[in-house]
Amino acid sequence: MPSKTLTRTVAVNCFGNKQTRRILRSAEDAYRRMVEEMAEYAVRHNASQATLHKVFYAKFRREHPWLPTRLIKGAYRDAARRAKSFRDAKKRGKAYTEMPEVRHVTLTFSDAQDWRLEGGALKLRIGGRWVNLRCLSHKQLHRYLYGGWRLAGELKLKRMGKRWVAYLTFKRDFVTDPDPRNVVAVDVNEDNITAAVFVDGRLREVWRLETGLGHMVIAYAERRKKITEGRHTSDRDVRTKLKKFRERRRKLDVARKAAKFIERLAEEHNPVVAVGRITQRAKEKMEEDKGRKLRHRIHQWNVRTLAKLLEEKPIQVVEVGESGTSSRTPSGVRITFSPLVIRTAVRGASGRVRPVKIRLRVGKARGEVWERDVLGAVNIGLMYLQMGGFVASAPTGAHAARAMLMNPRLGPTPLAE
């Protein structure tokens, strides 16, 4: 049966005695020098990881015989990645130095022979001896240690003052054998995420998840403009205020809740999740010849973020081209939309009734009434089914399936009585 391997990384704070810290600091200094030398060589000669191994491995084994072999291998892998990133940045005009700068390094143990996790301690083999780091356990670590996940062979270790942060990687195989006629089609918009659920090739239901990310982007932009008005962003007071924004964290939290909701839909219907494909080049093209505010809103669009979060779930995700999905009906008729605002009241989990304003774009073509975001999700689902060679039953209008409103914080929002 087809399977999908998921990877999770857990950060664990570790502490050691004075001797352990001195040994690790010496290993870090040697690791930094190796990465600097190999990264510069890789940029000058366009060298690959295999070339770095041939040129530098024997040399570094002679210079640092006390370092584990796999730590040296981790160093030239690190250098190859840094060199590739630097070359890509230079092509885009984003590199401001002649050679890559190595400001921070993370010790990479590429094999479990040089480290192990035992009795709440992380044991490392350096210089022919084992050194111990005490680990501060937490709930997330226990979840993956005892939840059916296996510990991968790679360990990353980073110094943070007197403490060290260990990045442990866990892997787990999940069986993904969805019914190809069941589809959850996802259309990501500025202020909502619309999911159309197809069961046996027929539209069953439509969910509209109100994210409010568009309003959040506008509000943060206005607030940022007010704070920086007449002042430079390097000003200490301005930097302090901007750090307290938490904009990225809030937007990522909403995207994670949306991905979790789509995962629950997938668990219920065992479908394939089809997401509209928006590449980075397509976003850049959309931003061309736009005003500053609209360009910023398009740039903050979270399509790629949601797609990456869904890829990290135990579900099968496919990307479908969404060109024209919101401008034509399933029968191929071009449709124009007009704004419509619906005001209603919903009862929250605490029992309080609060007003809700929903902004829609509604159009009519050949007697069929469509909402633009719902139309986009339905067309994505139909396109995927037709790509698979299935006969898909297109809905005949707005009342062909039930549509439900969803709040990422409160869940489904039933109408208040």
Helices and strands as residue ranges (DSSP letters): E 3-15, H 18-45, H 49-63, H 69-91, E 107-109, G 112-114, E 115-118, E 121-126, E 129-135, H 139-145, E 150-160, E 163-175, E 183-188, E 192-199, E 202-210, H 213-228, H 236-243, H 247-269, E 272-277, H 280-287, H 292-299, H 303-311, E 317-321, E 338-347, E 353-365, E 368-371, H 372-387, E 402-407, E 411-412
